[in-house]
Amino acid sequence: MANLLTRLKNTVLADLHEALDHKEQKNPIALLNQYLRECEGEVEKVRKLLERQYRLKEEFTREYNHASELAAKRKRQAEIALEAGETELHQFAINEQNHYQERTIRIQELLEQANNQLVDLEQKYEEMKHKLKDMNLRRLELMGRENVTRAQMKIKTVLDNQTYSSQAYSRFQEIESYLDRLEHQVNRSYDRNTIDARIAEIEKQNPIKGNETSSNF
């Protein structure tokens, strides 16, 4: 059963690696973007842990201050009980004072440990952010190179492929011929409209001559 599970695991991993290799060959930048998103997720996890460590440090600090205050309070109460001759009360206050002093020592150790861990997390977090920034810059650099490579390959295909070049050139000629025909039609319409407008203007300026000509006929 164990051997079967092992073979099944290895088969699944092999299929996964094959799929990743295929994806990388098809679109390496897309796979790189996926990896970077995963890295961003890890950085975000560390940020949350860092915030939690800050809260723990604050909690340890509050507990330390609280224990210190109670230790000092029990010390004063022990002195008051001793002066009053309250032996049992004095002993109780002394025991409480010792208990809170031991707690302050323990909390102080935990606080120092939490502070050291916080410093270590801060350093690692900053290092991860710098690495992520560097990887993003390298990604942009690779994207630029890939774009140039793709453009050069496309240009080379267009220039080197005689069939494609002939089709493209033929297409340009077709469009140029269409523009020539369109320009000719526009010019004819423009000339026609211009002549009609000029004749109409002449008729407006010489209405009598036009009437005389019509009456003679």
Buried (B, 14 or more C-beta within 10 A) or exposed (E): EEEEEEEEEEEEEEEEEEEEEEEEEEEEEEBBBEEBEEBBEEBEEBBEBBEEBBEBBEBBBEBBEBBBEBBBBBBEBBEEBBEEEBEEBBEBBBEBBBBBBEBBEEBBEBBEEBBEBBEEBBEEBEEBBEEBEEBBEEBEEEEEEEEEEEEEEEEEEEEEEEEEEEEEEEEEEEEEEEEEEEEEEEEEEEEEEEEEEEEEEEEEEEEEEEEEEEEEE
